[in-house]
Amino acid sequence: MTQPSGLLARPDHEVVIIGGGFSGIGAAILLSRAGFEDYLLLEAGDGLGGAWHWNTYPGVAVDIPSFSYQFSFEQVAGWSRVYAPGRELKAYAEHCVDKYDVRRRTRLRTSVTAATFDDEAHLWRLDTSSGESITARHVVSATGVLTQPKLPDIDGLADYTGTVMHTARWDHSVDLTGRRIAIIGTGASAVQAIPHLARAAEHLTVFQRTPIWCLPKPDAPLPGVARAALRRIPGAKRVSRLASQSFVELTFPVAAHFAGLVPVAAAGERLGHAYLRQAVRDPAVREQLTPRYALGCKRPSFSNSYLPTFNRDDVTLETTAISAVTPTGVRTVDGAEHTADVLILATGFKVFEKGNMPPFTVRGAGGLDLDKWWEENRFQAYQGVSVPGFPNFFTILGPYGYNGSSYFNLIETQGTHIVRALRRARKVGATRVEVTPEANAAYFASALGRRKHQVFFQDSCGLANSYYFDDNGDVPFRAATTLETMWAARRYPLDAYAFTG
């Protein structure tokens, strides 16, 4: 067979990784360990670490035990707490980047604006914010989904004359001491920030649309003797990770995906209600903070300080809907004005919105547009990694890839999947690697077939206002245990892909 002339051209890099958070860092390390040294990592920001580079709001911390929130091949013993603060996660990212020689193959302040597959040359052409075009045989999209802050659609926001900031873009030059602060949102970031804001403010008003399930947090400082034991006792880090992983597995993958089989969520709800009764004194406020949807419908939180904050005289919980932001504060639909010097937007991120997965245009074989393909066919990807019609393009956090366990499990699992495909391509001399429509369709059918056991499709979840749901009413989480996802990444049939060229 005569090869297209374009195949004679060598791409700038064998692999380009887009995104410098832990997804991109992990993909780079796993590729390098597998012998794929010709890669370039592109990061839009001015530093690495992803969420832990951008999110620096007061109280930011990991929301699962630190023993699970790290790579299995790079476990450290220096965490200051069971749930490490954000600055330690940022430092861990920098540690990994340096130890595994990722930094010299990284380009910061470089956004990808478009990715286009060249059908003749079997490579991707990446347009960047600098005006440069970079070519790659393969692309790994590691941009995550909790990256682009979502601003609320509220009248008058642009006319507010005080200080306004989103939790994901915190301005540390603003002194909050003695200020009147309003915060919109009670999601995971708000749960962490609100206790700190309350201690600084003259008065804090919390605007809540939907109450969050808040459970007690099994957190504690890790004294020097504990850290020393983790460093010196053989197997200590492995045992602590196993215990942590078991806890994490029960609190989401099992509770959410097998709710119809294992009553973990019901036990969690009883714990949540008991904790709420113990933590909040005022019955009326307690009622406002009580979720009306099942545990797991939206992201729950763990905190020992969030609920007790509402016992303070200088904190107001406002559940009346907002009608507008005024130049000096917030007006609710009952006409009440809430004056504020500082307005904090804890309104989350663009998740399943068009243009966020990934945050640049992707045109595959024959000019096929990825956003349009998903709009017409629903979100789907083979094991969350590959989409038919988009050769040589792999994602870390694709639809039906993440099961809600430690994000590091996802990175390593998807990285294993990608490396297996690239190794086969290298072995057979293929320049085009594409998941078959049949393999993708079978996986998607299997994913949908497991929905009957998931908590998301209980009637009460309609009250959750959860970002888990996309426009089609789907929840593109992988209904599987972590062990199953690991096994599948190592054992999926390689003929699920077509290797050509």
Disulfide bonds with the S-S distance in Angstrom:
Cys297-Cys461 1.87
